[in-house]
């Protein structure tokens, strides 16, 4: 009976350890995906900023052209 109890406790401990390891792996994957999302967001923000600057410059150039046409 003592051996049965010892095996039962060992089995429960092993199951709990296995579940904890699996949960840690799942959390690591989630953290990595969140980090990747943050990196992608930063890259997209930088690209949007560059695109807005380019768009702003394009409008300025067209405004200058229209000013020159008005002066003539």
Secondary structure as GFF3:
##gff-version 3
##sequence-region A 1 72
A	DSSP	alpha_helix	2	71	.	.	.	ID=ss1
###
